[in-house]
Amino acid sequence: MKTGRFENVRAGTVVKVTAIACIAPFLVLGISGIRISTSPSLPIGLYRITADEHAPLVEFCPAEPNASFAATRGYRSKGNCPDGASPLMKPVIAKAGDHVRVSKRGLEVNGVLLPNTAPMPVDTQKRPIPAWPSGDYVVAPGWIWVASSYNARSFDSRYFGPIRTADIRCHLKAFVTLP
């Protein structure tokens, strides 16, 4: 009994072709300078790399000890940062010369309280999550602060403070996002 046109195709070949078909679009997007965000810290969608250093978003690999902390807790999936976890994509909220106030109310930048930036005492699994020390900060040259006012549970500068601009892998702009 004949099973059809593909009777001589081995199961392993089907698995390989399927894997390539699933992975190829992500590789093409990555090579094309497009990043996919499914993180709740940003609207779901596609973001494109830009040479504009004033772009509202950055992609970076967090520094230690925050990198390991985030990876161990499952805040970051596997990826291509030096620690083997994925980079973070976050909005830039403060640059050199800006004034940042950290408090239980959230992050204030130049006197404006940003929505959804109050640090949570525990994560979604009820594990304690230490916040950056409360106080007033002036952003030094070579540093930025990042935070999502889009999601109150974002892992960002409210927990790890400022990041070095040298750690920025790329600047991003929204390309196509869901509302």
Secondary structure as UniProt FT lines:
FT   TURN            5..8
FT   HELIX           11..31
FT   TURN            32..33
FT   STRAND          34..37
FT   TURN            40..41
FT   STRAND          45..50
FT   TURN            53..54
FT   STRAND          57..60
FT   TURN            64..65
FT   HELIX           66..73
FT   TURN            82..83
FT   STRAND          88..94
FT   TURN            96..97
FT   STRAND          99..103
FT   TURN            104..105
FT   STRAND          106..109
FT   TURN            110..111
FT   STRAND          112..113
FT   TURN            115..116
FT   TURN            124..125
FT   STRAND          135..138
FT   TURN            141..142
FT   STRAND          143..146
FT   TURN            152..153
FT   HELIX           157..160
FT   STRAND          163..164
FT   HELIX           165..167
FT   STRAND          168..177
//
